[in-house]
Amino acid sequence: MELGTNRADAVLHDTPNILYFIKTAGNGQFKAVGDSLEAQQYGIAFPKGSDELRDKVNGALKTLRENGTYNEIYKKWFGTEPK
């Protein structure tokens, strides 16, 4: 928001969030520049005792990464290939 009103020249933010903003609301005015400062992992929380659900989700995520679907989804929503 600050960039859109010329109250800031740059922002630091999570890469997926900023890429999504640029793609969906940036109106061609913004671009991501430079390298990521620090990579962070995201996690999914599961209730205690839900090992079967956790294993199914982990298996599905592994399949998505192995068959290229993860990259396709990432590119669709963020406009770039994941690193």
Secondary structure, DSSP 8 states (H G I E B T S, - for coil): -TTTTTS-S-----HHHHHHHHHHH-TT-----S--S----------TT-HHHHHHHHHHHHHHHHTTHHHHHHHHHHSS---
